[in-house]
Amino acid sequence: MNIVWPHAAVLHANYASLTEQLGPHGPVESRMLLWCKRGHGYAVVNDKKYALTEGLFYFLPWRRTITYVPEGRRPLLLGGVHIIPDHAHNAPLVLEIAHDRRHRLFGVSSRVDAVFPGVDNVFFGTLVPHPAFTHAIEYTASCWRRDLDAVHVRSLARIIVRELLQVMRNTGGGEVLPKAIMSICEQVKRDPAGDYSVDGFCETSGMSRSTLCRLFKKHYGMSPMEFVIRERIERAAVLLTTTSLPIADAGEESGIADQYYFSKLFKRMKGMTPRAYRETMHM
């Protein structure tokens, strides 16, 4: 059995909170796993626009140009892991990434790209159905530091590559989130209080009810209306911690007018009542 990227190494990983455009950068010499943890916006990769919304991830090509653009009031929180597909074993592992041609490591012979099966350009999908892959990249970003040794950074790369291959197998070798589903999710995130229904989503996407529900379950692990409710509760949580709105008004502003129902849903999803959540966040 052939091992994919046997000489790979993770040479940088981090989280970034953006409130304004970052970039353009490039050409960037790495294969990058990029994912959105919170907020929304988009990235322009090699002159093509890709949505950034919570739970989406991208596997980006070598020597790409990239610009990050947050949208809305909330900061755009992103995670990133940079992998060198083929790093010479006899060369020192410098924990830096060449983000443009001016960098001292750009074009060095010890760092080169390699073919990844089934990926020609940008591969993207959702994190929810893939907990092992999610854990691998989140662990890498959260534990990253500059004193990691060669064994550690190469081991991280092997684990991430293995889990990414598994993601691709589970999604049919490259089947990704349809743009119609992405469009629905972006609309709900922008305006969670909107008047939504499965029939309405079917009409705007051109999908049958069964196809729509199957794709939401596959990519998000929930039904379309469960996704709407989740976004409404997330919006309410933001209002409770960033404004002085009464609890009932926070629920109504988020699309849940019935205060009893709002409190019940909030407690089920957040583990505490809206009042307790507000008090805890303000401690």
C-alpha positions as CSV (number, residue, x, y, z in Angstrom):
1,M,0.0,0.0,0.0
2,N,1.5,3.4,-1.1
3,I,1.7,6.0,1.6
4,V,0.6,9.4,0.6
5,W,3.1,12.2,1.4
6,P,5.5,10.0,3.4
7,H,8.0,12.9,3.8
8,A,5.4,15.6,4.7
9,A,5.8,18.0,7.6
10,V,3.6,20.6,9.3
11,L,5.6,23.8,9.5
12,H,3.0,26.2,10.8
13,A,-0.4,26.2,12.4
14,N,-2.5,29.0,14.0
15,Y,-5.8,30.7,14.7
16,A,-6.5,34.2,13.3
17,S,-9.3,36.6,14.2
18,L,-9.9,39.0,11.3
19,T,-12.0,42.2,11.3
20,E,-10.6,43.6,8.0
21,Q,-9.2,42.3,4.8
22,L,-5.9,40.4,5.0
23,G,-3.9,40.0,1.9
24,P,-3.4,39.3,-0.9
25,H,-0.5,37.0,-0.1
26,G,1.3,34.8,-2.5
27,P,2.5,32.7,-4.0
28,V,2.4,30.7,-0.8
29,E,4.5,27.6,-0.7
30,S,2.4,25.2,1.4
31,R,-0.6,23.0,1.1
32,M,-3.0,24.6,3.6
33,L,-6.0,23.3,5.5
34,L,-8.1,26.3,6.3
35,W,-11.3,26.2,8.3
36,C,-13.8,28.7,9.7
37,K,-14.6,28.5,13.4
38,R,-16.9,31.6,13.7
39,G,-18.2,34.5,11.7
40,H,-18.5,34.6,7.9
41,G,-16.8,36.1,4.9
42,Y,-14.9,34.7,2.0
43,A,-11.4,33.9,0.6
44,V,-10.2,34.6,-2.9
45,V,-7.9,31.8,-3.9
46,N,-6.2,32.1,-7.3
47,D,-8.8,34.7,-8.3
48,K,-11.7,32.5,-7.4
49,K,-14.1,33.3,-4.5
50,Y,-14.8,30.8,-1.7
51,A,-17.3,31.3,1.1
52,L,-16.1,31.2,4.7
53,T,-18.8,30.1,7.1
54,E,-18.7,28.2,10.4
55,G,-17.9,24.5,9.9
56,L,-16.5,24.7,6.3
57,F,-12.9,23.6,5.6
58,Y,-10.7,24.0,2.5
59,F,-7.6,22.1,1.3
60,L,-5.7,24.7,-0.7
61,P,-3.1,24.3,-3.4
62,W,0.7,24.9,-3.5
63,R,1.8,28.4,-4.6
64,R,-1.6,29.9,-4.3
65,T,-2.5,33.6,-4.0
66,I,-5.0,34.2,-1.2
67,T,-7.0,37.1,0.3
68,Y,-9.2,36.8,3.4
69,V,-12.3,39.1,3.6
70,P,-14.5,39.1,6.7
71,E,-18.1,40.2,6.4
72,G,-20.6,41.3,9.1
73,R,-20.0,42.7,12.5
74,R,-18.4,39.7,14.2
75,P,-14.7,38.9,13.7
76,L,-14.0,36.1,11.3
77,L,-12.2,33.4,13.3
78,L,-10.1,31.0,11.1
79,G,-7.9,28.1,11.8
80,G,-5.0,27.1,9.5
81,V,-2.4,24.3,9.1
82,H,0.4,24.6,6.6
83,I,1.9,21.4,5.3
84,I,5.0,20.9,3.1
85,P,4.2,17.7,1.1
86,D,7.8,16.7,0.6
87,H,10.4,18.0,2.9
88,A,14.0,16.6,2.6
89,H,15.0,14.6,5.6
90,N,18.6,15.9,5.5
91,A,17.5,19.5,5.5
92,P,16.7,21.5,8.7
93,L,13.0,21.9,9.6
94,V,12.5,25.6,9.8
95,L,9.0,26.3,11.3
96,E,8.2,29.1,8.8
97,I,6.1,29.3,5.6
98,A,7.2,31.3,2.5
99,H,4.2,33.5,1.9
100,D,5.7,35.3,-1.1
101,R,8.8,35.3,-3.4
102,R,10.7,37.6,-1.1
103,H,10.8,35.1,1.7
104,R,14.3,33.5,2.2
105,L,12.8,30.0,2.0
106,F,10.9,30.5,-1.3
107,G,11.8,28.0,-3.9
108,V,14.3,26.1,-1.9
109,S,14.9,22.5,-3.2
110,S,14.3,20.9,0.2
111,R,10.6,21.9,0.1
112,V,8.5,20.7,-2.8
113,D,4.9,19.9,-3.6
114,A,3.6,16.4,-4.3
115,V,0.4,15.0,-5.8
116,F,-2.5,14.4,-3.5
117,P,-4.8,11.7,-4.8
118,G,-8.1,13.1,-6.1
119,V,-7.2,16.8,-5.6
120,D,-6.3,19.0,-8.6
121,N,-7.1,22.4,-7.1
122,V,-9.2,23.3,-4.1
123,F,-11.0,20.6,-2.1
124,F,-13.6,21.7,0.4
125,G,-16.2,20.2,2.7
126,T,-17.8,20.4,6.2
127,L,-16.2,19.4,9.5
128,V,-19.3,18.1,11.4
129,P,-19.4,14.6,9.9
130,H,-15.6,14.1,10.4
131,P,-14.7,14.3,14.1
132,A,-11.3,12.6,13.8
133,F,-10.2,14.9,11.1
134,T,-11.5,17.9,13.0
135,H,-9.7,16.9,16.1
136,A,-6.4,16.4,14.2
137,I,-6.4,19.9,12.8
138,E,-7.8,21.6,15.9
139,Y,-5.2,19.9,18.0
140,T,-2.4,20.9,15.7
141,A,-3.5,24.6,15.7
142,S,-4.0,24.7,19.4
143,C,-0.8,23.1,20.5
144,W,1.5,24.8,17.9
145,R,4.7,26.3,19.2
146,R,8.1,27.0,17.8
147,D,10.0,24.4,19.7
148,L,8.4,21.4,18.2
149,D,10.9,18.8,17.0
150,A,11.1,16.9,13.6
151,V,9.4,13.8,14.9
152,H,6.4,15.8,16.2
153,V,5.8,17.9,13.0
154,R,6.2,14.9,10.7
155,S,3.8,12.9,12.9
156,L,1.2,15.6,12.9
157,A,1.4,15.7,9.1
158,R,0.9,11.9,8.8
159,I,-2.1,12.0,11.1
160,I,-3.7,14.9,9.2
161,V,-3.0,13.4,5.8
162,R,-4.5,10.0,6.9
163,E,-7.6,11.7,8.2
164,L,-8.0,13.9,5.1
165,L,-7.9,10.8,2.9
166,Q,-10.6,9.2,5.1
167,V,-12.7,12.3,4.7
168,M,-12.4,12.1,0.9
169,R,-13.3,8.4,0.9
170,N,-16.4,9.1,3.1
171,T,-17.5,11.8,0.7
172,G,-17.2,9.8,-2.5
173,G,-13.6,10.7,-3.3
174,G,-14.1,14.4,-3.6
175,E,-17.8,15.1,-3.4
176,V,-18.1,18.4,-1.7
177,L,-20.7,20.7,-0.3
178,P,-23.0,21.8,-3.2
179,K,-23.1,25.6,-3.8
180,A,-26.9,25.6,-3.4
181,I,-26.5,24.3,0.2
182,M,-23.7,26.8,0.9
183,S,-25.9,29.6,-0.3
184,I,-28.7,28.6,2.0
185,C,-26.4,28.4,5.0
186,E,-24.9,31.8,4.2
187,Q,-28.3,33.3,4.0
188,V,-29.4,31.8,7.4
189,K,-26.2,32.9,9.0
190,R,-26.6,36.5,7.7
191,D,-30.3,36.6,8.8
192,P,-31.2,33.8,11.2
193,A,-34.5,35.5,12.1
194,G,-35.8,35.2,8.5
195,D,-38.9,33.3,7.6
196,Y,-37.5,29.9,6.6
197,S,-39.0,26.5,5.7
198,V,-37.9,23.3,4.0
199,D,-40.2,24.0,1.2
200,G,-38.7,27.5,0.7
201,F,-35.2,26.0,0.7
202,C,-36.3,23.5,-1.9
203,E,-37.7,26.2,-4.1
204,T,-34.6,28.4,-3.9
205,S,-32.1,25.5,-4.4
206,G,-34.1,23.5,-7.0
207,M,-33.7,20.4,-4.9
208,S,-36.3,17.9,-3.8
209,R,-37.1,17.7,-0.1
210,S,-35.4,14.3,0.2
211,T,-32.2,15.5,-1.5
212,L,-32.0,18.7,0.5
213,C,-32.5,16.8,3.9
214,R,-30.0,14.1,2.9
215,L,-27.3,16.6,2.0
216,F,-27.8,18.6,5.2
217,K,-27.6,15.4,7.2
218,K,-24.5,14.3,5.4
219,H,-22.6,17.6,5.6
220,Y,-23.9,19.1,8.8
221,G,-25.2,16.2,10.7
222,M,-28.7,17.8,11.1
223,S,-31.8,18.7,9.2
224,P,-32.2,22.1,7.5
225,M,-34.5,23.4,10.2
226,E,-32.2,22.2,13.0
227,F,-29.5,24.2,11.3
228,V,-31.8,27.3,11.4
229,I,-32.5,26.8,15.1
230,R,-28.8,26.4,15.8
231,E,-28.0,29.7,14.1
232,R,-30.9,31.4,15.9
233,I,-29.6,30.3,19.3
234,E,-26.0,31.3,18.3
235,R,-27.3,34.8,17.4
236,A,-29.2,35.0,20.6
237,A,-26.1,34.1,22.6
238,V,-24.2,36.9,20.9
239,L,-27.0,39.4,21.7
240,L,-27.2,38.3,25.3
241,T,-23.5,38.9,25.8
242,T,-23.0,42.0,23.7
243,T,-26.2,44.0,24.3
244,S,-28.5,44.9,27.2
245,L,-31.6,43.6,25.4
246,P,-34.1,41.9,27.6
247,I,-34.0,38.1,27.2
248,A,-37.4,38.0,25.5
249,D,-36.2,40.6,23.0
250,A,-33.0,38.7,22.3
251,G,-35.0,35.7,21.4
252,E,-37.4,37.6,19.2
253,E,-34.5,39.4,17.4
254,S,-33.0,36.0,16.7
255,G,-36.3,34.6,15.3
256,I,-37.8,32.9,18.3
257,A,-40.7,35.0,19.5
258,D,-42.1,32.6,22.1
259,Q,-40.1,33.2,25.3
260,Y,-40.8,29.8,26.9
261,Y,-39.8,28.0,23.7
262,F,-36.7,30.2,23.4
263,S,-35.6,29.4,26.9
264,K,-36.2,25.7,26.4
265,L,-34.2,25.6,23.2
266,F,-31.4,27.7,24.6
267,K,-31.0,25.5,27.7
268,R,-31.0,22.4,25.5
269,M,-28.3,23.7,23.2
270,K,-26.2,25.7,25.7
271,G,-26.7,23.7,28.8
272,M,-28.1,26.7,30.8
273,T,-30.9,29.2,30.7
274,P,-30.4,32.5,28.8
275,R,-30.3,34.4,32.1
276,A,-27.6,32.1,33.5
277,Y,-25.6,32.3,30.2
278,R,-25.6,36.1,30.3
279,E,-24.5,36.1,33.9
280,T,-21.8,33.6,33.3
281,M,-20.4,35.5,30.3
282,H,-20.4,38.7,32.3
283,M,-18.5,37.3,35.3
